[in-house]
Amino acid sequence: GPTILALRMTSSILGLLTVFFTYKLTKLYFPKETALLAAFLLAISPWAIHYSRISMDPSCLPLFIVLGLYLFTLGLKNDSKYLIISALPIGLSFYCYAT
């Protein structure tokens, strides 16, 4: 059923995936130490903690943007099929946050 754990688990998993893909994205351009620092700073950022603790739509927005940017840069560097795949998370990010 709709328990507190079930509601917050989704947001916390999305927050963890955002940190992971931030690490992967920065590792494409910078050394491993810098990528770890970027992921750590995102993990302790009050903004990221706030959005990963609430159970609302904005918790998926950072993940879709970072995942889309990661796939887009993979497409520019390696294979063009990632350019097409990157359109899905970028397109979904428009529907995550209603201003």
N, CA, C and O atoms as CSV, one atom per row, in Angstrom:
chain,resi,resn,atom,element,x,y,z
A,1,GLY,N,N,0.801,-1.181,0.000
A,1,GLY,CA,C,0.000,0.000,0.000
A,1,GLY,C,C,0.850,1.253,0.000
A,1,GLY,O,O,2.078,1.172,-0.018
A,2,PRO,N,N,0.218,2.393,0.020
A,2,PRO,CA,C,0.948,3.661,0.002
A,2,PRO,C,C,1.500,4.025,1.384
A,2,PRO,O,O,0.922,4.853,2.088
A,3,THR,N,N,2.588,3.421,1.757
A,3,THR,CA,C,3.224,3.735,3.034
A,3,THR,C,C,4.264,4.832,2.825
A,3,THR,O,O,4.603,5.185,1.695
A,4,ILE,N,N,4.756,5.356,3.931
A,4,ILE,CA,C,5.792,6.396,3.873
A,4,ILE,C,C,7.057,5.840,3.220
A,4,ILE,O,O,7.703,6.531,2.432
A,5,LEU,N,N,7.409,4.604,3.540
A,5,LEU,CA,C,8.599,3.993,2.965
A,5,LEU,C,C,8.467,3.837,1.451
A,5,LEU,O,O,9.416,4.106,0.715
A,6,ALA,N,N,7.318,3.414,0.991
A,6,ALA,CA,C,7.117,3.233,-0.448
A,6,ALA,C,C,7.169,4.570,-1.184
A,6,ALA,O,O,7.673,4.639,-2.305
A,7,LEU,N,N,6.660,5.619,-0.571
A,7,LEU,CA,C,6.684,6.925,-1.212
A,7,LEU,C,C,8.094,7.499,-1.287
A,7,LEU,O,O,8.501,8.031,-2.320
A,8,ARG,N,N,8.834,7.391,-0.194
A,8,ARG,CA,C,10.154,8.002,-0.153
A,8,ARG,C,C,11.238,7.143,-0.786
A,8,ARG,O,O,12.299,7.650,-1.150
A,9,MET,N,N,10.980,5.848,-0.920
A,9,MET,CA,C,11.978,4.970,-1.526
A,9,MET,C,C,12.229,5.356,-2.979
A,9,MET,O,O,13.377,5.360,-3.425
A,10,THR,N,N,11.190,5.677,-3.712
A,10,THR,CA,C,11.344,6.057,-5.111
A,10,THR,C,C,12.184,7.320,-5.251
A,10,THR,O,O,13.082,7.382,-6.090
A,11,SER,N,N,11.896,8.317,-4.438
A,11,SER,CA,C,12.649,9.571,-4.503
A,11,SER,C,C,14.101,9.372,-4.103
A,11,SER,O,O,14.995,9.978,-4.695
A,12,SER,N,N,14.349,8.530,-3.104
A,12,SER,CA,C,15.732,8.323,-2.689
A,12,SER,C,C,16.514,7.531,-3.731
A,12,SER,O,O,17.702,7.785,-3.929
A,13,ILE,N,N,15.871,6.576,-4.401
A,13,ILE,CA,C,16.553,5.835,-5.461
A,13,ILE,C,C,16.851,6.760,-6.643
A,13,ILE,O,O,17.924,6.670,-7.239
A,14,LEU,N,N,15.933,7.630,-6.980
A,14,LEU,CA,C,16.179,8.597,-8.047
A,14,LEU,C,C,17.319,9.542,-7.679
A,14,LEU,O,O,18.120,9.908,-8.540
A,15,GLY,N,N,17.399,9.937,-6.418
A,15,GLY,CA,C,18.506,10.780,-5.962
A,15,GLY,C,C,19.843,10.071,-6.045
A,15,GLY,O,O,20.842,10.671,-6.442
A,16,LEU,N,N,19.873,8.795,-5.673
A,16,LEU,CA,C,21.111,8.027,-5.780
A,16,LEU,C,C,21.531,7.832,-7.230
A,16,LEU,O,O,22.719,7.897,-7.548
A,17,LEU,N,N,20.574,7.596,-8.099
A,17,LEU,CA,C,20.898,7.461,-9.516
A,17,LEU,C,C,21.397,8.778,-10.109
A,17,LEU,O,O,22.230,8.770,-11.016
A,18,THR,N,N,20.900,9.900,-9.609
A,18,THR,CA,C,21.383,11.199,-10.067
A,18,THR,C,C,22.842,11.388,-9.694
A,18,THR,O,O,23.629,11.884,-10.500
A,19,VAL,N,N,23.212,10.998,-8.478
A,19,VAL,CA,C,24.615,11.099,-8.056
A,19,VAL,C,C,25.482,10.181,-8.911
A,19,VAL,O,O,26.578,10.567,-9.318
A,20,PHE,N,N,25.004,8.972,-9.186
A,20,PHE,CA,C,25.769,8.019,-9.982
A,20,PHE,C,C,26.009,8.537,-11.402
A,20,PHE,O,O,27.132,8.479,-11.903
A,21,PHE,N,N,24.957,9.043,-12.048
A,21,PHE,CA,C,25.124,9.521,-13.414
A,21,PHE,C,C,25.874,10.844,-13.474
A,21,PHE,O,O,26.468,11.163,-14.504
A,22,THR,N,N,25.861,11.618,-12.398
A,22,THR,CA,C,26.715,12.800,-12.333
A,22,THR,C,C,28.174,12.384,-12.317
A,22,THR,O,O,29.010,13.005,-12.973
A,23,TYR,N,N,28.478,11.335,-11.570
A,23,TYR,CA,C,29.841,10.801,-11.554
A,23,TYR,C,C,30.250,10.320,-12.945
A,23,TYR,O,O,31.344,10.627,-13.419
A,24,LYS,N,N,29.356,9.557,-13.599
A,24,LYS,CA,C,29.667,9.036,-14.927
A,24,LYS,C,C,29.838,10.163,-15.951
A,24,LYS,O,O,30.708,10.087,-16.818
A,25,LEU,N,N,29.014,11.202,-15.851
A,25,LEU,CA,C,29.088,12.326,-16.781
A,25,LEU,C,C,30.387,13.102,-16.606
A,25,LEU,O,O,31.046,13.422,-17.595
A,26,THR,N,N,30.765,13.407,-15.386
A,26,THR,CA,C,31.987,14.171,-15.170
A,26,THR,C,C,33.233,13.333,-15.427
A,26,THR,O,O,34.290,13.879,-15.743
A,27,LYS,N,N,33.122,12.017,-15.296
A,27,LYS,CA,C,34.279,11.155,-15.573
A,27,LYS,C,C,34.614,11.113,-17.065
A,27,LYS,O,O,35.734,10.763,-17.435
A,28,LEU,N,N,33.663,11.464,-17.915
A,28,LEU,CA,C,33.938,11.512,-19.349
A,28,LEU,C,C,34.913,12.630,-19.707
A,28,LEU,O,O,35.669,12.506,-20.670
A,29,TYR,N,N,34.902,13.717,-18.941
A,29,TYR,CA,C,35.708,14.880,-19.276
A,29,TYR,C,C,36.824,15.174,-18.286
A,29,TYR,O,O,37.793,15.844,-18.641
A,30,PHE,N,N,36.716,14.694,-17.064
A,30,PHE,CA,C,37.673,15.038,-16.024
A,30,PHE,C,C,38.261,13.772,-15.422
A,30,PHE,O,O,37.752,12.677,-15.658
A,31,PRO,N,N,39.340,13.915,-14.636
A,31,PRO,CA,C,39.901,12.729,-13.966
A,31,PRO,C,C,38.939,12.148,-12.938
A,31,PRO,O,O,37.947,12.773,-12.563
A,32,LYS,N,N,39.254,10.948,-12.499
A,32,LYS,CA,C,38.377,10.222,-11.576
A,32,LYS,C,C,38.187,10.972,-10.260
A,32,LYS,O,O,37.092,10.970,-9.697
A,33,GLU,N,N,39.237,11.607,-9.773
A,33,GLU,CA,C,39.146,12.333,-8.497
A,33,GLU,C,C,38.173,13.506,-8.601
A,33,GLU,O,O,37.410,13.772,-7.672
A,34,THR,N,N,38.204,14.195,-9.723
A,34,THR,CA,C,37.289,15.320,-9.915
A,34,THR,C,C,35.847,14.829,-10.041
A,34,THR,O,O,34.920,15.476,-9.552
A,35,ALA,N,N,35.666,13.696,-10.691
A,35,ALA,CA,C,34.321,13.135,-10.817
A,35,ALA,C,C,33.782,12.704,-9.460
A,35,ALA,O,O,32.600,12.893,-9.171
A,36,LEU,N,N,34.642,12.128,-8.628
A,36,LEU,CA,C,34.213,11.759,-7.272
A,36,LEU,C,C,33.853,12.988,-6.454
A,36,LEU,O,O,32.894,12.967,-5.682
A,37,LEU,N,N,34.621,14.058,-6.620
A,37,LEU,CA,C,34.328,15.295,-5.899
A,37,LEU,C,C,32.993,15.884,-6.349
A,37,LEU,O,O,32.212,16.353,-5.521
A,38,ALA,N,N,32.728,15.862,-7.648
A,38,ALA,CA,C,31.454,16.383,-8.157
A,38,ALA,C,C,30.282,15.564,-7.634
A,38,ALA,O,O,29.257,16.122,-7.241
A,39,ALA,N,N,30.428,14.242,-7.628
A,39,ALA,CA,C,29.352,13.390,-7.111
A,39,ALA,C,C,29.155,13.604,-5.614
A,39,ALA,O,O,28.023,13.617,-5.129
A,40,PHE,N,N,30.256,13.771,-4.884
A,40,PHE,CA,C,30.154,14.013,-3.447
A,40,PHE,C,C,29.473,15.348,-3.156
A,40,PHE,O,O,28.622,15.436,-2.270
A,41,LEU,N,N,29.851,16.384,-3.904
A,41,LEU,CA,C,29.235,17.694,-3.684
A,41,LEU,C,C,27.742,17.676,-4.017
A,41,LEU,O,O,26.947,18.348,-3.359
A,42,LEU,N,N,27.369,16.914,-5.029
A,42,LEU,CA,C,25.937,16.780,-5.317
A,42,LEU,C,C,25.225,16.005,-4.221
A,42,LEU,O,O,24.091,16.330,-3.869
A,43,ALA,N,N,25.876,14.987,-3.681
A,43,ALA,CA,C,25.249,14.162,-2.645
A,43,ALA,C,C,25.006,14.938,-1.356
A,43,ALA,O,O,24.045,14.652,-0.642
A,44,ILE,N,N,25.856,15.913,-1.044
A,44,ILE,CA,C,25.670,16.681,0.199
A,44,ILE,C,C,25.021,18.037,-0.051
A,44,ILE,O,O,24.838,18.813,0.887
A,45,SER,N,N,24.678,18.330,-1.281
A,45,SER,CA,C,24.044,19.597,-1.594
A,45,SER,C,C,22.641,19.653,-0.975
A,45,SER,O,O,21.866,18.709,-1.123
A,46,PRO,N,N,22.311,20.748,-0.286
A,46,PRO,CA,C,20.983,20.852,0.328
A,46,PRO,C,C,19.850,20.784,-0.699
A,46,PRO,O,O,18.778,20.256,-0.404
A,47,TRP,N,N,20.077,21.306,-1.878
A,47,TRP,CA,C,19.069,21.260,-2.931
A,47,TRP,C,C,18.778,19.814,-3.324
A,47,TRP,O,O,17.616,19.424,-3.438
A,48,ALA,N,N,19.821,19.025,-3.531
A,48,ALA,CA,C,19.630,17.627,-3.938
A,48,ALA,C,C,19.020,16.800,-2.810
A,48,ALA,O,O,18.193,15.923,-3.059
A,49,ILE,N,N,19.421,17.073,-1.591
A,49,ILE,CA,C,18.849,16.349,-0.452
A,49,ILE,C,C,17.364,16.676,-0.312
A,49,ILE,O,O,16.549,15.792,-0.050
A,50,HIS,N,N,17.022,17.943,-0.487
A,50,HIS,CA,C,15.619,18.351,-0.370
A,50,HIS,C,C,14.757,17.645,-1.410
A,50,HIS,O,O,13.698,17.110,-1.083
A,51,TYR,N,N,15.208,17.644,-2.662
A,51,TYR,CA,C,14.388,17.035,-3.715
A,51,TYR,C,C,14.397,15.515,-3.673
A,51,TYR,O,O,13.484,14.886,-4.208
A,52,SER,N,N,15.399,14.911,-3.053
A,52,SER,CA,C,15.375,13.451,-2.972
A,52,SER,C,C,14.610,12.965,-1.739
A,52,SER,O,O,14.374,11.765,-1.597
A,53,ARG,N,N,14.221,13.872,-0.850
A,53,ARG,CA,C,13.455,13.459,0.323
A,53,ARG,C,C,11.955,13.662,0.165
A,53,ARG,O,O,11.168,12.987,0.829
A,54,ILE,N,N,11.555,14.570,-0.693
A,54,ILE,CA,C,10.121,14.784,-0.870
A,54,ILE,C,C,9.589,13.804,-1.902
A,54,ILE,O,O,10.328,13.335,-2.768
A,55,SER,N,N,8.352,13.512,-1.807
A,55,SER,CA,C,7.745,12.543,-2.725
A,55,SER,C,C,6.853,13.260,-3.722
A,55,SER,O,O,5.634,13.088,-3.734
A,56,MET,N,N,7.484,14.060,-4.548
A,56,MET,CA,C,6.746,14.808,-5.549
A,56,MET,C,C,7.430,14.651,-6.897
A,56,MET,O,O,8.466,13.994,-7.005
A,57,ASP,N,N,6.852,15.251,-7.913
A,57,ASP,CA,C,7.379,15.131,-9.268
A,57,ASP,C,C,8.791,15.680,-9.450
A,57,ASP,O,O,9.553,15.087,-10.213
A,58,PRO,N,N,9.188,16.770,-8.803
A,58,PRO,CA,C,10.519,17.320,-9.090
A,58,PRO,C,C,11.680,16.396,-8.734
A,58,PRO,O,O,12.817,16.691,-9.102
A,59,SER,N,N,11.439,15.304,-8.040
A,59,SER,CA,C,12.543,14.422,-7.674
A,59,SER,C,C,13.118,13.676,-8.875
A,59,SER,O,O,14.262,13.226,-8.823
A,60,CYS,N,N,12.353,13.536,-9.951
A,60,CYS,CA,C,12.870,12.838,-11.129
A,60,CYS,C,C,13.500,13.793,-12.141
A,60,CYS,O,O,14.182,13.339,-13.060
A,61,LEU,N,N,13.294,15.085,-11.998
A,61,LEU,CA,C,13.818,16.048,-12.958
A,61,LEU,C,C,15.345,16.040,-13.034
A,61,LEU,O,O,15.874,15.956,-14.142
A,62,PRO,N,N,16.089,16.121,-11.922
A,62,PRO,CA,C,17.555,16.112,-12.051
A,62,PRO,C,C,18.092,14.829,-12.674
A,62,PRO,O,O,19.063,14.864,-13.431
A,63,LEU,N,N,17.468,13.703,-12.361
A,63,LEU,CA,C,17.922,12.442,-12.946
A,63,LEU,C,C,17.753,12.446,-14.457
A,63,LEU,O,O,18.671,12.059,-15.180
A,64,PHE,N,N,16.607,12.873,-14.942
A,64,PHE,CA,C,16.377,12.859,-16.383
A,64,PHE,C,C,17.301,13.833,-17.116
A,64,PHE,O,O,17.751,13.543,-18.225
A,65,ILE,N,N,17.582,14.971,-16.512
A,65,ILE,CA,C,18.482,15.928,-17.159
A,65,ILE,C,C,19.908,15.388,-17.195
A,65,ILE,O,O,20.565,15.438,-18.235
A,66,VAL,N,N,20.387,14.875,-16.068
A,66,VAL,CA,C,21.754,14.351,-16.025
A,66,VAL,C,C,21.890,13.116,-16.901
A,66,VAL,O,O,22.896,12.968,-17.596
A,67,LEU,N,N,20.912,12.232,-16.886
A,67,LEU,CA,C,20.953,11.041,-17.728
A,67,LEU,C,C,20.912,11.421,-19.210
A,67,LEU,O,O,21.629,10.832,-20.019
A,68,GLY,N,N,20.087,12.389,-19.565
A,68,GLY,CA,C,20.033,12.850,-20.949
A,68,GLY,C,C,21.341,13.469,-21.404
A,68,GLY,O,O,21.789,13.226,-22.524
A,69,LEU,N,N,21.963,14.275,-20.534
A,69,LEU,CA,C,23.256,14.867,-20.876
A,69,LEU,C,C,24.345,13.809,-20.992
A,69,LEU,O,O,25.207,13.894,-21.867
A,70,TYR,N,N,24.307,12.818,-20.116
A,70,TYR,CA,C,25.290,11.733,-20.182
A,70,TYR,C,C,25.161,10.952,-21.481
A,70,TYR,O,O,26.163,10.682,-22.144
A,71,LEU,N,N,23.942,10.589,-21.850
A,71,LEU,CA,C,23.739,9.852,-23.093
A,71,LEU,C,C,24.066,10.706,-24.316
A,71,LEU,O,O,24.570,10.194,-25.316
A,72,PHE,N,N,23.784,11.991,-24.238
A,72,PHE,CA,C,24.097,12.886,-25.354
A,72,PHE,C,C,25.609,13.000,-25.550
A,72,PHE,O,O,26.092,12.957,-26.681
A,73,THR,N,N,26.352,13.146,-24.460
A,73,THR,CA,C,27.813,13.233,-24.602
A,73,THR,C,C,28.413,11.906,-25.041
A,73,THR,O,O,29.410,11.892,-25.762
A,74,LEU,N,N,27.819,10.783,-24.616
A,74,LEU,CA,C,28.272,9.497,-25.143
A,74,LEU,C,C,28.029,9.416,-26.649
A,74,LEU,O,O,28.846,8.870,-27.391
A,75,GLY,N,N,26.919,9.957,-27.082
A,75,GLY,CA,C,26.619,9.968,-28.507
A,75,GLY,C,C,27.575,10.840,-29.294
A,75,GLY,O,O,27.934,10.508,-30.424
A,76,LEU,N,N,27.993,11.958,-28.706
A,76,LEU,CA,C,28.955,12.817,-29.392
A,76,LEU,C,C,30.345,12.205,-29.425
A,76,LEU,O,O,31.083,12.386,-30.393
A,77,LYS,N,N,30.705,11.484,-28.378
A,77,LYS,CA,C,32.053,10.923,-28.294
A,77,LYS,C,C,32.183,9.575,-28.998
A,77,LYS,O,O,33.168,9.343,-29.699
A,78,ASN,N,N,31.206,8.681,-28.824
A,78,ASN,CA,C,31.381,7.305,-29.275
A,78,ASN,C,C,30.458,6.909,-30.414
A,78,ASN,O,O,30.906,6.725,-31.546
A,79,ASP,N,N,29.199,6.779,-30.127
A,79,ASP,CA,C,28.270,6.173,-31.067
A,79,ASP,C,C,27.032,7.054,-31.196
A,79,ASP,O,O,26.514,7.562,-30.202
A,80,SER,N,N,26.572,7.226,-32.413
A,80,SER,CA,C,25.450,8.134,-32.635
A,80,SER,C,C,24.109,7.563,-32.173
A,80,SER,O,O,23.127,8.303,-32.112
A,81,LYS,N,N,24.038,6.266,-31.846
A,81,LYS,CA,C,22.759,5.729,-31.365
A,81,LYS,C,C,22.385,6.317,-30.009
A,81,LYS,O,O,21.204,6.376,-29.669
A,82,TYR,N,N,23.385,6.755,-29.223
A,82,TYR,CA,C,23.099,7.379,-27.936
A,82,TYR,C,C,22.456,8.750,-28.103
A,82,TYR,O,O,21.755,9.218,-27.206
A,83,LEU,N,N,22.685,9.391,-29.233
A,83,LEU,CA,C,22.027,10.684,-29.470
A,83,LEU,C,C,20.521,10.522,-29.549
A,83,LEU,O,O,19.775,11.349,-29.025
A,84,ILE,N,N,20.076,9.473,-30.192
A,84,ILE,CA,C,18.637,9.223,-30.310
A,84,ILE,C,C,18.062,8.792,-28.962
A,84,ILE,O,O,16.968,9.212,-28.586
A,85,ILE,N,N,18.804,7.951,-28.235
A,85,ILE,CA,C,18.338,7.474,-26.927
A,85,ILE,C,C,18.268,8.625,-25.924
A,85,ILE,O,O,17.413,8.623,-25.039
A,86,SER,N,N,19.166,9.612,-26.059
A,86,SER,CA,C,19.184,10.729,-25.111
A,86,SER,C,C,17.939,11.604,-25.223
A,86,SER,O,O,17.634,12.361,-24.302
A,87,ALA,N,N,17.224,11.512,-26.325
A,87,ALA,CA,C,16.013,12.322,-26.490
A,87,ALA,C,C,14.914,11.896,-25.524
A,87,ALA,O,O,14.082,12.719,-25.143
A,88,LEU,N,N,14.894,10.630,-25.122
A,88,LEU,CA,C,13.847,10.151,-24.217
A,88,LEU,C,C,13.934,10.789,-22.831
A,88,LEU,O,O,12.938,11.352,-22.376
A,89,PRO,N,N,15.096,10.727,-22.122
A,89,PRO,CA,C,15.109,11.374,-20.799
A,89,PRO,C,C,14.976,12.896,-20.865
A,89,PRO,O,O,14.374,13.505,-19.980
A,90,ILE,N,N,15.533,13.509,-21.904
A,90,ILE,CA,C,15.379,14.965,-22.033
A,90,ILE,C,C,13.909,15.308,-22.281
A,90,ILE,O,O,13.398,16.280,-21.726
A,91,GLY,N,N,13.239,14.526,-23.097
A,91,GLY,CA,C,11.819,14.766,-23.348
A,91,GLY,C,C,10.961,14.515,-22.118
A,91,GLY,O,O,9.992,15.237,-21.882
A,92,LEU,N,N,11.303,13.502,-21.332
A,92,LEU,CA,C,10.549,13.240,-20.115
A,92,LEU,C,C,10.772,14.300,-19.048
A,92,LEU,O,O,9.920,14.495,-18.181
A,93,SER,N,N,11.906,14.984,-19.103
A,93,SER,CA,C,12.178,16.005,-18.088
A,93,SER,C,C,11.197,17.172,-18.189
A,93,SER,O,O,10.960,17.861,-17.197
A,94,PHE,N,N,10.634,17.401,-19.351
A,94,PHE,CA,C,9.645,18.476,-19.494
A,94,PHE,C,C,8.354,18.168,-18.736
A,94,PHE,O,O,7.636,19.083,-18.334
A,95,TYR,N,N,8.066,16.904,-18.545
A,95,TYR,CA,C,6.833,16.498,-17.871
A,95,TYR,C,C,7.007,16.263,-16.379
A,95,TYR,O,O,6.036,15.960,-15.685
A,96,CYS,N,N,8.225,16.397,-15.878
A,96,CYS,CA,C,8.473,16.127,-14.460
A,96,CYS,C,C,8.170,17.310,-13.556
A,96,CYS,O,O,7.769,17.118,-12.409
A,97,TYR,N,N,8.347,18.492,-14.033
A,97,TYR,CA,C,8.234,19.654,-13.164
A,97,TYR,C,C,7.199,20.600,-13.720
A,97,TYR,O,O,7.372,21.141,-14.812
A,98,ALA,N,N,6.155,20.801,-13.004
A,98,ALA,CA,C,5.102,21.704,-13.435
A,98,ALA,C,C,5.246,23.041,-12.703
A,98,ALA,O,O,5.006,23.118,-11.498
A,99,THR,N,N,5.627,24.064,-13.410
A,99,THR,CA,C,5.796,25.376,-12.779
A,99,THR,C,C,4.550,26.209,-12.934
A,99,THR,O,O,4.506,27.346,-12.466
